[in-house]
């Protein structure tokens, strides 16, 4: 087994990789320029350097890709292929992703600024998702409904058709796998629209999918902007399903587009302002504080389930915050190509300014700044891990999704107050509970309005459990057999017997 790369090794690999980047769209088994010839820059946020100019697809490209996807689906080479044979292709794709793990991880690090150690962790999740869904294909059964002897009633599961997957920039390869693995496993044709802020790994994955043996037109990749090619896919009368991870505002717009077009099925994983509840009876305050810091500062806080609202029982709050500040100090951003860096760069200048604006507003509204709050000097887009104490429900930083390394700390005196504070949000993606009282854990977990609750951990789980939210955090689920089922249609067949 080869030794893990150090900082110098990653820099050398980056130099090699950036000299041969694929920047064209992938349509009907070929890499092609956008129909209109447009391109956009993708920039390394850690250095400010332009990595490449990437094809900027538009409506014409979307229409072409949809037509090829429909032809592939109707042709049946993939959609009607035996599940065990689809499994072999997707397992081969997972093997290729494993073989090119460093390359795919590095593309995400260069493109959006996450630390290489984090990107490698994402790749483990992406490969795991591909393998899990591949292995699940021939284990998703239909049903025989109960009838009298005069009939036989079957409930079949069939692929939906053409699926458009629109994925975010914060976990480019992992979110891509979460979306396309179950859709492909179910037999659908998939059109992938990566974020314009992180398109490079998706284009590399397209080449690997071709090598793995996916039939022509079954997977296509359209880089470009949401308001152009994304909108065209959402309004298409021949796209049957739309799967999206991103902001709540965009999710709402996509639902409108679905209604304006063909009532396509829409699965959304949107924003979050996740509460992390720490009760005084939790075990080891220092350790829990470290986990709470990781829950918000991991991936520079650019995480949909970031534990951005920390609710601490007042009797231990000050002691807890001291441990929290020490943990935050150890998580300062650094060079994303250094495997020891915990935080990297903010994805782009727009997001960087947005985070700093929230920090200033938090101070103006009376939040007590306990740590951070500043950008780093230099060409890169780095922000210190930031902690606000004394946050109240009416403060903007305590209500709106910042999507950056900014933590809001609330105090509470009772279990009822903690639950009320936690549920006082339009979001419901994730929540955490830290306690040694089993009865309390069960009471609070059941009452939290959240798609997932982490008890004495944050962001735990594997491919066997579904991921998704409630309220304005969206609908539908990624991961597990639940996501595979979502990319199928139920068909009832009633057979009269003589």
Beta strands, then each sheet from edge to edge (+ up, - down):
strand 1: 25-27
strand 2: 30-32
strand 3: 39-43
strand 4: 50-55
strand 5: 143-145
strand 6: 151-159
strand 7: 162-166
strand 8: 189-193
strand 9: 219-221
strand 10: 241-245
strand 11: 265-269
strand 12: 275-278
strand 13: 309-313
strand 14: 368-371
strand 15: 386-389
strand 16: 406-412
strand 17: 427-428
strand 18: 431-434
strand 19: 453-455
strand 20: 470-471
strand 21: 488-496
sheet 1: 1+ 2-
sheet 2: 3+ 4-
sheet 3: 5+ 6- 21+
sheet 4: 9+ 8+ 7+ 10+ 11+
sheet 5: 14+ 15- 16- 13- 12- 18- 19-
sheet 6: 17+ 20-
end
